Amino acid sequence: MNITTKKENTTLTVALEGRLDTTTAPELEKALQAADASVTELILDFAGLAYVSSAGLRVLLTTQKKMNKQGKMIIRNVCDDIKEIFEITGFLDILTIE
């Protein structure tokens, strides 16, 4: 999986490409640690993401809880397959998806 991060002022944008699974979830977790207290808006760009496993969902849930305390998290460009995973798991009610 490729992870690209870009920080502008208090906004951190993280673009994902590939598969978010048991192997790559720790990489995302490490990249998201850059969302320190100065980050009030976290944008996850899923345009290049093809798959999310339960390990990936755990990272998203943990990050959402953290961002609820310091700002907001937005997920953009979600493909239909991943959107269906979010719907089945109830994550559509937890996450902000644009």
mmCIF file as gemmi writes it, N, C-alpha and C atoms, coordinates in Angstrom:
data_model
loop_
_atom_site.group_PDB
_atom_site.id
_atom_site.type_symbol
_atom_site.label_atom_id
_atom_site.label_alt_id
_atom_site.label_comp_id
_atom_site.label_asym_id
_atom_site.label_entity_id
_atom_site.label_seq_id
_atom_site.pdbx_PDB_ins_code
_atom_site.Cartn_x
_atom_site.Cartn_y
_atom_site.Cartn_z
_atom_site.occupancy
_atom_site.B_iso_or_equiv
_atom_site.pdbx_formal_charge
_atom_site.auth_seq_id
_atom_site.auth_asym_id
_atom_site.pdbx_PDB_model_num
ATOM 1 N N . MET Axp A 1 ? 0.846 -1.178 0 1 0 ? 1 A 1
ATOM 2 C CA . MET Axp A 1 ? 0 0 0 1 0 ? 1 A 1
ATOM 3 C C . MET Axp A 1 ? 0.89 1.239 0 1 0 ? 1 A 1
ATOM 4 N N . ASN Axp A 2 ? 0.505 2.228 -0.77 1 0 ? 2 A 1
ATOM 5 C CA . ASN Axp A 2 ? 1.196 3.511 -0.786 1 0 ? 2 A 1
ATOM 6 C C . ASN Axp A 2 ? 0.401 4.504 0.052 1 0 ? 2 A 1
ATOM 7 N N . ILE Axp A 3 ? 1.109 5.241 0.898 1 0 ? 3 A 1
ATOM 8 C CA . ILE Axp A 3 ? 0.492 6.258 1.742 1 0 ? 3 A 1
ATOM 9 C C . ILE Axp A 3 ? 1.187 7.58 1.457 1 0 ? 3 A 1
ATOM 10 N N . THR Axp A 4 ? 0.402 8.591 1.093 1 0 ? 4 A 1
ATOM 11 C CA . THR Axp A 4 ? 0.937 9.918 0.841 1 0 ? 4 A 1
ATOM 12 C C . THR Axp A 4 ? 0.292 10.885 1.826 1 0 ? 4 A 1
ATOM 13 N N . THR Axp A 5 ? 1.116 11.628 2.56 1 0 ? 5 A 1
ATOM 14 C CA . THR Axp A 5 ? 0.577 12.595 3.512 1 0 ? 5 A 1
ATOM 15 C C . THR Axp A 5 ? 0.978 14.003 3.11 1 0 ? 5 A 1
ATOM 16 N N . LYS Axp A 6 ? 0.085 14.936 3.397 1 0 ? 6 A 1
ATOM 17 C CA . LYS Axp A 6 ? 0.346 16.347 3.123 1 0 ? 6 A 1
ATOM 18 C C . LYS Axp A 6 ? -0.301 17.155 4.24 1 0 ? 6 A 1
ATOM 19 N N . LYS Axp A 7 ? 0.492 17.974 4.903 1 0 ? 7 A 1
ATOM 20 C CA . LYS Axp A 7 ? -0.034 18.793 5.997 1 0 ? 7 A 1
ATOM 21 C C . LYS Axp A 7 ? 0.002 20.257 5.606 1 0 ? 7 A 1
ATOM 22 N N . GLU Axp A 8 ? -1.147 20.911 5.71 1 0 ? 8 A 1
ATOM 23 C CA . GLU Axp A 8 ? -1.259 22.349 5.465 1 0 ? 8 A 1
ATOM 24 C C . GLU Axp A 8 ? -1.952 22.968 6.656 1 0 ? 8 A 1
ATOM 25 N N . ASN Axp A 9 ? -1.23 23.793 7.372 1 0 ? 9 A 1
ATOM 26 C CA . ASN Axp A 9 ? -1.745 24.43 8.585 1 0 ? 9 A 1
ATOM 27 C C . ASN Axp A 9 ? -2.268 23.367 9.544 1 0 ? 9 A 1
ATOM 28 N N . THR Axp A 10 ? -3.573 23.339 9.809 1 0 ? 10 A 1
ATOM 29 C CA . THR Axp A 10 ? -4.134 22.376 10.755 1 0 ? 10 A 1
ATOM 30 C C . THR Axp A 10 ? -4.847 21.222 10.064 1 0 ? 10 A 1
ATOM 31 N N . THR Axp A 11 ? -4.653 21.082 8.741 1 0 ? 11 A 1
ATOM 32 C CA . THR Axp A 11 ? -5.287 20.011 7.973 1 0 ? 11 A 1
ATOM 33 C C . THR Axp A 11 ? -4.236 19.005 7.517 1 0 ? 11 A 1
ATOM 34 N N . LEU Axp A 12 ? -4.494 17.734 7.812 1 0 ? 12 A 1
ATOM 35 C CA . LEU Axp A 12 ? -3.637 16.651 7.348 1 0 ? 12 A 1
ATOM 36 C C . LEU Axp A 12 ? -4.433 15.811 6.36 1 0 ? 12 A 1
ATOM 37 N N . THR Axp A 13 ? -3.896 15.67 5.142 1 0 ? 13 A 1
ATOM 38 C CA . THR Axp A 13 ? -4.526 14.845 4.116 1 0 ? 13 A 1
ATOM 39 C C . THR Axp A 13 ? -3.682 13.594 3.932 1 0 ? 13 A 1
ATOM 40 N N . VAL Axp A 14 ? -4.339 12.44 4.003 1 0 ? 14 A 1
ATOM 41 C CA . VAL Axp A 14 ? -3.663 11.159 3.84 1 0 ? 14 A 1
ATOM 42 C C . VAL Axp A 14 ? -4.338 10.418 2.687 1 0 ? 14 A 1
ATOM 43 N N . ALA Axp A 15 ? -3.583 10.173 1.616 1 0 ? 15 A 1
ATOM 44 C CA . ALA Axp A 15 ? -4.109 9.455 0.451 1 0 ? 15 A 1
ATOM 45 C C . ALA Axp A 15 ? -3.601 8.014 0.502 1 0 ? 15 A 1
ATOM 46 N N . LEU Axp A 16 ? -4.526 7.069 0.314 1 0 ? 16 A 1
ATOM 47 C CA . LEU Axp A 16 ? -4.192 5.648 0.369 1 0 ? 16 A 1
ATOM 48 C C . LEU Axp A 16 ? -4.365 5.017 -0.995 1 0 ? 16 A 1
ATOM 49 N N . GLU Axp A 17 ? -3.455 4.115 -1.32 1 0 ? 17 A 1
ATOM 50 C CA . GLU Axp A 17 ? -3.52 3.41 -2.599 1 0 ? 17 A 1
ATOM 51 C C . GLU Axp A 17 ? -3.162 1.952 -2.362 1 0 ? 17 A 1
ATOM 52 N N . GLY Axp A 18 ? -4.044 1.049 -2.78 1 0 ? 18 A 1
ATOM 53 C CA . GLY Axp A 18 ? -3.788 -0.379 -2.61 1 0 ? 18 A 1
ATOM 54 C C . GLY Axp A 18 ? -4.805 -1.024 -1.693 1 0 ? 18 A 1
ATOM 55 N N . ARG Axp A 19 ? -4.312 -1.87 -0.765 1 0 ? 19 A 1
ATOM 56 C CA . ARG Axp A 19 ? -5.172 -2.624 0.143 1 0 ? 19 A 1
ATOM 57 C C . ARG Axp A 19 ? -4.837 -2.266 1.588 1 0 ? 19 A 1
ATOM 58 N N . LEU Axp A 20 ? -5.868 -1.991 2.377 1 0 ? 20 A 1
ATOM 59 C CA . LEU Axp A 20 ? -5.709 -1.735 3.811 1 0 ? 20 A 1
ATOM 60 C C . LEU Axp A 20 ? -6.112 -3.009 4.538 1 0 ? 20 A 1
ATOM 61 N N . ASP Axp A 21 ? -5.1 -3.807 4.915 1 0 ? 21 A 1
ATOM 62 C CA . ASP Axp A 21 ? -5.372 -5.102 5.526 1 0 ? 21 A 1
ATOM 63 C C . ASP Axp A 21 ? -4.455 -5.311 6.725 1 0 ? 21 A 1
ATOM 64 N N . THR Axp A 22 ? -4.381 -6.533 7.218 1 0 ? 22 A 1
ATOM 65 C CA . THR Axp A 22 ? -3.59 -6.849 8.407 1 0 ? 22 A 1
ATOM 66 C C . THR Axp A 22 ? -2.128 -6.457 8.241 1 0 ? 22 A 1
ATOM 67 N N . THR Axp A 23 ? -1.606 -6.608 7.053 1 0 ? 23 A 1
ATOM 68 C CA . THR Axp A 23 ? -0.205 -6.298 6.79 1 0 ? 23 A 1
ATOM 69 C C . THR Axp A 23 ? 0.049 -4.801 6.731 1 0 ? 23 A 1
ATOM 70 N N . THR Axp A 24 ? -0.871 -4.05 6.141 1 0 ? 24 A 1
ATOM 71 C CA . THR Axp A 24 ? -0.631 -2.62 5.904 1 0 ? 24 A 1
ATOM 72 C C . THR Axp A 24 ? -1.257 -1.699 6.957 1 0 ? 24 A 1
ATOM 73 N N . ALA Axp A 25 ? -2.154 -2.215 7.784 1 0 ? 25 A 1
ATOM 74 C CA . ALA Axp A 25 ? -2.792 -1.374 8.811 1 0 ? 25 A 1
ATOM 75 C C . ALA Axp A 25 ? -1.78 -0.707 9.739 1 0 ? 25 A 1
ATOM 76 N N . PRO Axp A 26 ? -0.721 -1.411 10.19 1 0 ? 26 A 1
ATOM 77 C CA . PRO Axp A 26 ? 0.281 -0.735 11.025 1 0 ? 26 A 1
ATOM 78 C C . PRO Axp A 26 ? 0.966 0.441 10.326 1 0 ? 26 A 1
ATOM 79 N N . GLU Axp A 27 ? 1.153 0.349 9.002 1 0 ? 27 A 1
ATOM 80 C CA . GLU Axp A 27 ? 1.748 1.455 8.25 1 0 ? 27 A 1
ATOM 81 C C . GLU Axp A 27 ? 0.851 2.691 8.327 1 0 ? 27 A 1
ATOM 82 N N . LEU Axp A 28 ? -0.457 2.468 8.162 1 0 ? 28 A 1
ATOM 83 C CA . LEU Axp A 28 ? -1.399 3.591 8.237 1 0 ? 28 A 1
ATOM 84 C C . LEU Axp A 28 ? -1.426 4.171 9.64 1 0 ? 28 A 1
ATOM 85 N N . GLU Axp A 29 ? -1.42 3.299 10.633 1 0 ? 29 A 1
ATOM 86 C CA . GLU Axp A 29 ? -1.414 3.762 12.02 1 0 ? 29 A 1
ATOM 87 C C . GLU Axp A 29 ? -0.223 4.675 12.278 1 0 ? 29 A 1
ATOM 88 N N . LYS Axp A 30 ? 0.925 4.284 11.77 1 0 ? 30 A 1
ATOM 89 C CA . LYS Axp A 30 ? 2.143 5.085 11.947 1 0 ? 30 A 1
ATOM 90 C C . LYS Axp A 30 ? 2.02 6.43 11.226 1 0 ? 30 A 1
ATOM 91 N N . ALA Axp A 31 ? 1.492 6.409 10.013 1 0 ? 31 A 1
ATOM 92 C CA . ALA Axp A 31 ? 1.317 7.649 9.25 1 0 ? 31 A 1
ATOM 93 C C . ALA Axp A 31 ? 0.332 8.59 9.936 1 0 ? 31 A 1
ATOM 94 N N . LEU Axp A 32 ? -0.681 8.026 10.571 1 0 ? 32 A 1
ATOM 95 C CA . LEU Axp A 32 ? -1.705 8.849 11.223 1 0 ? 32 A 1
ATOM 96 C C . LEU Axp A 32 ? -1.228 9.433 12.547 1 0 ? 32 A 1
ATOM 97 N N . GLN Axp A 33 ? -0.118 8.946 13.053 1 0 ? 33 A 1
ATOM 98 C CA . GLN Axp A 33 ? 0.439 9.535 14.27 1 0 ? 33 A 1
ATOM 99 C C . GLN Axp A 33 ? 0.875 10.972 14.026 1 0 ? 33 A 1
ATOM 100 N N . ALA Axp A 34 ? 1.019 11.338 12.755 1 0 ? 34 A 1
ATOM 101 C CA . ALA Axp A 34 ? 1.342 12.725 12.407 1 0 ? 34 A 1
ATOM 102 C C . ALA Axp A 34 ? 0.167 13.645 12.726 1 0 ? 34 A 1
ATOM 103 N N . ALA Axp A 35 ? -1.001 13.063 12.971 1 0 ? 35 A 1
ATOM 104 C CA . ALA Axp A 35 ? -2.185 13.857 13.334 1 0 ? 35 A 1
ATOM 105 C C . ALA Axp A 35 ? -2.101 14.193 14.818 1 0 ? 35 A 1
ATOM 106 N N . ASP Axp A 36 ? -1.096 14.992 15.157 1 0 ? 36 A 1
ATOM 107 C CA . ASP Axp A 36 ? -0.92 15.388 16.547 1 0 ? 36 A 1
ATOM 108 C C . ASP Axp A 36 ? -1.994 16.407 16.941 1 0 ? 36 A 1
ATOM 109 N N . ALA Axp A 37 ? -1.872 16.974 18.111 1 0 ? 37 A 1
ATOM 110 C CA . ALA Axp A 37 ? -2.897 17.877 18.632 1 0 ? 37 A 1
ATOM 111 C C . ALA Axp A 37 ? -3.111 19.114 17.767 1 0 ? 37 A 1
ATOM 112 N N . SER Axp A 38 ? -2.141 19.464 16.919 1 0 ? 38 A 1
ATOM 113 C CA . SER Axp A 38 ? -2.292 20.65 16.065 1 0 ? 38 A 1
ATOM 114 C C . SER Axp A 38 ? -3.229 20.396 14.879 1 0 ? 38 A 1
ATOM 115 N N . VAL Axp A 39 ? -3.499 19.132 14.573 1 0 ? 39 A 1
ATOM 116 C CA . VAL Axp A 39 ? -4.365 18.783 13.441 1 0 ? 39 A 1
ATOM 117 C C . VAL Axp A 39 ? -5.824 18.812 13.899 1 0 ? 39 A 1
ATOM 118 N N . THR Axp A 40 ? -6.609 19.689 13.26 1 0 ? 40 A 1
ATOM 119 C CA . THR Axp A 40 ? -8.03 19.768 13.594 1 0 ? 40 A 1
ATOM 120 C C . THR Axp A 40 ? -8.909 19.18 12.494 1 0 ? 40 A 1
ATOM 121 N N . GLU Axp A 41 ? -8.314 18.927 11.334 1 0 ? 41 A 1
ATOM 122 C CA . GLU Axp A 41 ? -9.057 18.298 10.238 1 0 ? 41 A 1
ATOM 123 C C . GLU Axp A 41 ? -8.175 17.235 9.594 1 0 ? 41 A 1
ATOM 124 N N . LEU Axp A 42 ? -8.671 16.005 9.591 1 0 ? 42 A 1
ATOM 125 C CA . LEU Axp A 42 ? -7.976 14.886 8.969 1 0 ? 42 A 1
ATOM 126 C C . LEU Axp A 42 ? -8.816 14.427 7.786 1 0 ? 42 A 1
ATOM 127 N N . ILE Axp A 43 ? -8.198 14.44 6.603 1 0 ? 43 A 1
ATOM 128 C CA . ILE Axp A 43 ? -8.892 14.011 5.388 1 0 ? 43 A 1
ATOM 129 C C . ILE Axp A 43 ? -8.214 12.742 4.894 1 0 ? 43 A 1
ATOM 130 N N . LEU Axp A 44 ? -8.988 11.674 4.76 1 0 ? 44 A 1
ATOM 131 C CA . LEU Axp A 44 ? -8.487 10.425 4.206 1 0 ? 44 A 1
ATOM 132 C C . LEU Axp A 44 ? -9.025 10.292 2.794 1 0 ? 44 A 1
ATOM 133 N N . ASP Axp A 45 ? -8.136 10.208 1.826 1 0 ? 45 A 1
ATOM 134 C CA . ASP Axp A 45 ? -8.531 10.089 0.426 1 0 ? 45 A 1
ATOM 135 C C . ASP Axp A 45 ? -8.399 8.624 0.012 1 0 ? 45 A 1
ATOM 136 N N . PHE Axp A 46 ? -9.551 7.992 -0.245 1 0 ? 46 A 1
ATOM 137 C CA . PHE Axp A 46 ? -9.594 6.57 -0.591 1 0 ? 46 A 1
ATOM 138 C C . PHE Axp A 46 ? -9.668 6.337 -2.093 1 0 ? 46 A 1
ATOM 139 N N . ALA Axp A 47 ? -9.354 7.328 -2.918 1 0 ? 47 A 1
ATOM 140 C CA . ALA Axp A 47 ? -9.486 7.196 -4.377 1 0 ? 47 A 1
ATOM 141 C C . ALA Axp A 47 ? -8.735 5.977 -4.912 1 0 ? 47 A 1
ATOM 142 N N . GLY Axp A 48 ? -7.585 5.667 -4.342 1 0 ? 48 A 1
ATOM 143 C CA . GLY Axp A 48 ? -6.787 4.553 -4.831 1 0 ? 48 A 1
ATOM 144 C C . GLY Axp A 48 ? -6.893 3.303 -3.975 1 0 ? 48 A 1
ATOM 145 N N . LEU Axp A 49 ? -7.812 3.306 -3.017 1 0 ? 49 A 1
ATOM 146 C CA . LEU Axp A 49 ? -7.937 2.168 -2.108 1 0 ? 49 A 1
ATOM 147 C C . LEU Axp A 49 ? -8.922 1.15 -2.669 1 0 ? 49 A 1
ATOM 148 N N . ALA Axp A 50 ? -8.503 -0.118 -2.708 1 0 ? 50 A 1
ATOM 149 C CA . ALA Axp A 50 ? -9.323 -1.166 -3.31 1 0 ? 50 A 1
ATOM 150 C C . ALA Axp A 50 ? -9.993 -2.066 -2.283 1 0 ? 50 A 1
ATOM 151 N N . TYR Axp A 51 ? -9.471 -2.117 -1.055 1 0 ? 51 A 1
ATOM 152 C CA . TYR Axp A 51 ? -9.959 -3.109 -0.084 1 0 ? 51 A 1
ATOM 153 C C . TYR Axp A 51 ? -9.668 -2.638 1.329 1 0 ? 51 A 1
ATOM 154 N N . VAL Axp A 52 ? -10.581 -2.939 2.262 1 0 ? 52 A 1
ATOM 155 C CA . VAL Axp A 52 ? -10.376 -2.67 3.683 1 0 ? 52 A 1
ATOM 156 C C . VAL Axp A 52 ? -10.755 -3.924 4.465 1 0 ? 52 A 1
ATOM 157 N N . SER Axp A 53 ? -9.838 -4.396 5.313 1 0 ? 53 A 1
ATOM 158 C CA . SER Axp A 53 ? -10.123 -5.554 6.164 1 0 ? 53 A 1
ATOM 159 C C . SER Axp A 53 ? -10.527 -5.074 7.556 1 0 ? 53 A 1
ATOM 160 N N . SER Axp A 54 ? -10.805 -6.019 8.441 1 0 ? 54 A 1
ATOM 161 C CA . SER Axp A 54 ? -11.186 -5.662 9.809 1 0 ? 54 A 1
ATOM 162 C C . SER Axp A 54 ? -10.052 -4.926 10.527 1 0 ? 54 A 1
ATOM 163 N N . ALA Axp A 55 ? -8.814 -5.263 10.197 1 0 ? 55 A 1
ATOM 164 C CA . ALA Axp A 55 ? -7.668 -4.557 10.792 1 0 ? 55 A 1
ATOM 165 C C . ALA Axp A 55 ? -7.668 -3.088 10.366 1 0 ? 55 A 1
ATOM 166 N N . GLY Axp A 56 ? -8.008 -2.843 9.113 1 0 ? 56 A 1
ATOM 167 C CA . GLY Axp A 56 ? -8.11 -1.468 8.619 1 0 ? 56 A 1
ATOM 168 C C . GLY Axp A 56 ? -9.258 -0.72 9.279 1 0 ? 56 A 1
ATOM 169 N N . LEU Axp A 57 ? -10.374 -1.41 9.467 1 0 ? 57 A 1
ATOM 170 C CA . LEU Axp A 57 ? -11.524 -0.793 10.134 1 0 ? 57 A 1
ATOM 171 C C . LEU Axp A 57 ? -11.168 -0.39 11.56 1 0 ? 57 A 1
ATOM 172 N N . ARG Axp A 58 ? -10.376 -1.221 12.244 1 0 ? 58 A 1
ATOM 173 C CA . ARG Axp A 58 ? -9.959 -0.908 13.607 1 0 ? 58 A 1
ATOM 174 C C . ARG Axp A 58 ? -9.143 0.386 13.638 1 0 ? 58 A 1
ATOM 175 N N . VAL Axp A 59 ? -8.223 0.546 12.688 1 0 ? 59 A 1
ATOM 176 C CA . VAL Axp A 59 ? -7.409 1.763 12.62 1 0 ? 59 A 1
ATOM 177 C C . VAL Axp A 59 ? -8.305 2.984 12.367 1 0 ? 59 A 1
ATOM 178 N N . LEU Axp A 60 ? -9.278 2.838 11.467 1 0 ? 60 A 1
ATOM 179 C CA . LEU Axp A 60 ? -10.194 3.948 11.176 1 0 ? 60 A 1
ATOM 180 C C . LEU Axp A 60 ? -11.016 4.317 12.401 1 0 ? 60 A 1
ATOM 181 N N . LEU Axp A 61 ? -11.505 3.317 13.134 1 0 ? 61 A 1
ATOM 182 C CA . LEU Axp A 61 ? -12.313 3.582 14.32 1 0 ? 61 A 1
ATOM 183 C C . LEU Axp A 61 ? -11.492 4.273 15.403 1 0 ? 61 A 1
ATOM 184 N N . THR Axp A 62 ? -10.291 3.792 15.631 1 0 ? 62 A 1
ATOM 185 C CA . THR Axp A 62 ? -9.401 4.398 16.624 1 0 ? 62 A 1
ATOM 186 C C . THR Axp A 62 ? -9.089 5.85 16.258 1 0 ? 62 A 1
ATOM 187 N N . THR Axp A 63 ? -8.82 6.081 14.995 1 0 ? 63 A 1
ATOM 188 C CA . THR Axp A 63 ? -8.498 7.432 14.527 1 0 ? 63 A 1
ATOM 189 C C . THR Axp A 63 ? -9.719 8.342 14.632 1 0 ? 63 A 1
ATOM 190 N N . GLN Axp A 64 ? -10.911 7.825 14.312 1 0 ? 64 A 1
ATOM 191 C CA . GLN Axp A 64 ? -12.132 8.623 14.42 1 0 ? 64 A 1
ATOM 192 C C . GLN Axp A 64 ? -12.355 9.058 15.868 1 0 ? 64 A 1
ATOM 193 N N . LYS Axp A 65 ? -12.156 8.147 16.807 1 0 ? 65 A 1
ATOM 194 C CA . LYS Axp A 65 ? -12.32 8.489 18.234 1 0 ? 65 A 1
ATOM 195 C C . LYS Axp A 65 ? -11.345 9.583 18.642 1 0 ? 65 A 1
ATOM 196 N N . LYS Axp A 66 ? -10.106 9.488 18.167 1 0 ? 66 A 1
ATOM 197 C CA . LYS Axp A 66 ? -9.097 10.502 18.478 1 0 ? 66 A 1
ATOM 198 C C . LYS Axp A 66 ? -9.493 11.85 17.882 1 0 ? 66 A 1
ATOM 199 N N . MET Axp A 67 ? -9.931 11.836 16.615 1 0 ? 67 A 1
ATOM 200 C CA . MET Axp A 67 ? -10.272 13.096 15.948 1 0 ? 67 A 1
ATOM 201 C C . MET Axp A 67 ? -11.561 13.709 16.504 1 0 ? 67 A 1
ATOM 202 N N . ASN Axp A 68 ? -12.447 12.92 17.076 1 0 ? 68 A 1
ATOM 203 C CA . ASN Axp A 68 ? -13.649 13.472 17.712 1 0 ? 68 A 1
ATOM 204 C C . ASN Axp A 68 ? -13.267 14.428 18.832 1 0 ? 68 A 1
ATOM 205 N N . LYS Axp A 69 ? -12.12 14.207 19.463 1 0 ? 69 A 1
ATOM 206 C CA . LYS Axp A 69 ? -11.665 15.037 20.575 1 0 ? 69 A 1
ATOM 207 C C . LYS Axp A 69 ? -10.942 16.297 20.113 1 0 ? 69 A 1
ATOM 208 N N . GLN Axp A 70 ? -10.354 16.26 18.898 1 0 ? 70 A 1
ATOM 209 C CA . GLN Axp A 70 ? -9.549 17.405 18.485 1 0 ? 70 A 1
ATOM 210 C C . GLN Axp A 70 ? -9.989 18.051 17.18 1 0 ? 70 A 1
ATOM 211 N N . GLY Axp A 71 ? -11.059 17.556 16.589 1 0 ? 71 A 1
ATOM 212 C CA . GLY Axp A 71 ? -11.521 18.158 15.341 1 0 ? 71 A 1
ATOM 213 C C . GLY Axp A 71 ? -12.44 17.227 14.584 1 0 ? 71 A 1
ATOM 214 N N . LYS Axp A 72 ? -12.158 17.036 13.288 1 0 ? 72 A 1
ATOM 215 C CA . LYS Axp A 72 ? -13.016 16.167 12.492 1 0 ? 72 A 1
ATOM 216 C C . LYS Axp A 72 ? -12.187 15.335 11.523 1 0 ? 72 A 1
ATOM 217 N N . MET Axp A 73 ? -12.774 14.199 11.128 1 0 ? 73 A 1
ATOM 218 C CA . MET Axp A 73 ? -12.151 13.308 10.158 1 0 ? 73 A 1
ATOM 219 C C . MET Axp A 73 ? -13.143 13.1 9.022 1 0 ? 73 A 1
ATOM 220 N N . ILE Axp A 74 ? -12.66 13.257 7.791 1 0 ? 74 A 1
ATOM 221 C CA . ILE Axp A 74 ? -13.503 13.112 6.607 1 0 ? 74 A 1
ATOM 222 C C . ILE Axp A 74 ? -12.85 12.075 5.692 1 0 ? 74 A 1
ATOM 223 N N . ILE Axp A 75 ? -13.664 11.164 5.168 1 0 ? 75 A 1
ATOM 224 C CA . ILE Axp A 75 ? -13.171 10.182 4.204 1 0 ? 75 A 1
ATOM 225 C C . ILE Axp A 75 ? -13.777 10.523 2.851 1 0 ? 75 A 1
ATOM 226 N N . ARG Axp A 76 ? -12.922 10.658 1.855 1 0 ? 76 A 1
ATOM 227 C CA . ARG Axp A 76 ? -13.368 11.045 0.509 1 0 ? 76 A 1
ATOM 228 C C . ARG Axp A 76 ? -13.061 9.957 -0.509 1 0 ? 76 A 1
ATOM 229 N N . ASN Axp A 77 ? -13.793 10.005 -1.619 1 0 ? 77 A 1
ATOM 230 C CA . ASN Axp A 77 ? -13.546 9.142 -2.783 1 0 ? 77 A 1
ATOM 231 C C . ASN Axp A 77 ? -13.595 7.649 -2.442 1 0 ? 77 A 1
ATOM 232 N N . VAL Axp A 78 ? -14.66 7.253 -1.743 1 0 ? 78 A 1
ATOM 233 C CA . VAL Axp A 78 ? -14.819 5.856 -1.341 1 0 ? 78 A 1
ATOM 234 C C . VAL Axp A 78 ? -15.492 5.08 -2.477 1 0 ? 78 A 1
ATOM 235 N N . CYS Axp A 79 ? -14.865 3.973 -2.902 1 0 ? 79 A 1
ATOM 236 C CA . CYS Axp A 79 ? -15.462 3.153 -3.959 1 0 ? 79 A 1
ATOM 237 C C . CYS Axp A 79 ? -16.675 2.384 -3.414 1 0 ? 79 A 1
ATOM 238 N N . ASP Axp A 80 ? -17.486 1.867 -4.313 1 0 ? 80 A 1
ATOM 239 C CA . ASP Axp A 80 ? -18.718 1.181 -3.915 1 0 ? 80 A 1
ATOM 240 C C . ASP Axp A 80 ? -18.455 -0.039 -3.045 1 0 ? 80 A 1
ATOM 241 N N . ASP Axp A 81 ? -17.398 -0.797 -3.331 1 0 ? 81 A 1
ATOM 242 C CA . ASP Axp A 81 ? -17.097 -1.99 -2.539 1 0 ? 81 A 1
ATOM 243 C C . ASP Axp A 81 ? -16.78 -1.64 -1.089 1 0 ? 81 A 1
ATOM 244 N N . ILE Axp A 82 ? -15.979 -0.612 -0.892 1 0 ? 82 A 1
ATOM 245 C CA . ILE Axp A 82 ? -15.627 -0.198 0.474 1 0 ? 82 A 1
ATOM 246 C C . ILE Axp A 82 ? -16.826 0.438 1.156 1 0 ? 82 A 1
ATOM 247 N N . LYS Axp A 83 ? -17.615 1.194 0.409 1 0 ? 83 A 1
ATOM 248 C CA . LYS Axp A 83 ? -18.821 1.783 0.98 1 0 ? 83 A 1
ATOM 249 C C . LYS Axp A 83 ? -19.761 0.683 1.482 1 0 ? 83 A 1
ATOM 250 N N . GLU Axp A 84 ? -19.841 -0.413 0.742 1 0 ? 84 A 1
ATOM 251 C CA . GLU Axp A 84 ? -20.678 -1.539 1.155 1 0 ? 84 A 1
ATOM 252 C C . GLU Axp A 84 ? -20.148 -2.164 2.458 1 0 ? 84 A 1
ATOM 253 N N . ILE Axp A 85 ? -18.832 -2.269 2.588 1 0 ? 85 A 1
ATOM 254 C CA . ILE Axp A 85 ? -18.228 -2.767 3.83 1 0 ? 85 A 1
ATOM 255 C C . ILE Axp A 85 ? -18.601 -1.848 4.987 1 0 ? 85 A 1
ATOM 256 N N . PHE Axp A 86 ? -18.501 -0.542 4.764 1 0 ? 86 A 1
ATOM 257 C CA . PHE Axp A 86 ? -18.872 0.423 5.805 1 0 ? 86 A 1
ATOM 258 C C . PHE Axp A 86 ? -20.347 0.279 6.183 1 0 ? 86 A 1
ATOM 259 N N . GLU Axp A 87 ? -21.19 0.043 5.198 1 0 ? 87 A 1
ATOM 260 C CA . GLU Axp A 87 ? -22.623 -0.095 5.451 1 0 ? 87 A 1
ATOM 261 C C . GLU Axp A 87 ? -22.915 -1.353 6.265 1 0 ? 87 A 1
ATOM 262 N N . ILE Axp A 88 ? -22.334 -2.472 5.882 1 0 ? 88 A 1
ATOM 263 C CA . ILE Axp A 88 ? -22.572 -3.75 6.573 1 0 ? 88 A 1
ATOM 264 C C . ILE Axp A 88 ? -22.079 -3.701 8.017 1 0 ? 88 A 1
ATOM 265 N N . THR Axp A 89 ? -20.956 -3.044 8.252 1 0 ? 89 A 1
ATOM 266 C CA . THR Axp A 89 ? -20.357 -2.999 9.595 1 0 ? 89 A 1
ATOM 267 C C . THR Axp A 89 ? -20.925 -1.868 10.452 1 0 ? 89 A 1
ATOM 268 N N . GLY Axp A 90 ? -21.765 -1.005 9.877 1 0 ? 90 A 1
ATOM 269 C CA . GLY Axp A 90 ? -22.318 0.113 10.636 1 0 ? 90 A 1
ATOM 270 C C . GLY Axp A 90 ? -21.397 1.326 10.671 1 0 ? 90 A 1
ATOM 271 N N . PHE Axp A 91 ? -20.291 1.284 9.942 1 0 ? 91 A 1
ATOM 272 C CA . PHE Axp A 91 ? -19.349 2.395 9.949 1 0 ? 91 A 1
ATOM 273 C C . PHE Axp A 91 ? -19.883 3.64 9.246 1 0 ? 91 A 1
ATOM 274 N N . LEU Axp A 92 ? -20.898 3.465 8.385 1 0 ? 92 A 1
ATOM 275 C CA . LEU Axp A 92 ? -21.504 4.64 7.734 1 0 ? 92 A 1
ATOM 276 C C . LEU Axp A 92 ? -22.095 5.59 8.767 1 0 ? 92 A 1
ATOM 277 N N . ASP Axp A 93 ? -22.527 5.047 9.905 1 0 ? 93 A 1
ATOM 278 C CA . ASP Axp A 93 ? -23.103 5.874 10.982 1 0 ? 93 A 1
ATOM 279 C C . ASP Axp A 93 ? -22.03 6.537 11.843 1 0 ? 93 A 1
ATOM 280 N N . ILE Axp A 94 ? -20.821 6.015 11.783 1 0 ? 94 A 1
ATOM 281 C CA . ILE Axp A 94 ? -19.728 6.51 12.632 1 0 ? 94 A 1
ATOM 282 C C . ILE Axp A 94 ? -18.848 7.494 11.888 1 0 ? 94 A 1
ATOM 283 N N . LEU Axp A 95 ? -18.584 7.218 10.623 1 0 ? 95 A 1
ATOM 284 C CA . LEU Axp A 95 ? -17.626 7.997 9.837 1 0 ? 95 A 1
ATOM 285 C C . LEU Axp A 95 ? -18.327 9.069 9.004 1 0 ? 95 A 1
ATOM 286 N N . THR Axp A 96 ? -17.603 10.126 8.695 1 0 ? 96 A 1
ATOM 287 C CA . THR Axp A 96 ? -18.091 11.16 7.776 1 0 ? 96 A 1
ATOM 288 C C . THR Axp A 96 ? -17.502 10.861 6.407 1 0 ? 96 A 1
ATOM 289 N N . ILE Axp A 97 ? -18.385 10.515 5.463 1 0 ? 97 A 1
ATOM 290 C CA . ILE Axp A 97 ? -17.938 10.121 4.133 1 0 ? 97 A 1
ATOM 291 C C . ILE Axp A 97 ? -18.501 11.108 3.103 1 0 ? 97 A 1
ATOM 292 N N . GLU Axp A 98 ? -17.618 11.627 2.288 1 0 ? 98 A 1
ATOM 293 C CA . GLU Axp A 98 ? -18.027 12.585 1.237 1 0 ? 98 A 1
ATOM 294 C C . GLU Axp A 98 ? -17.821 11.971 -0.124 1 0 ? 98 A 1
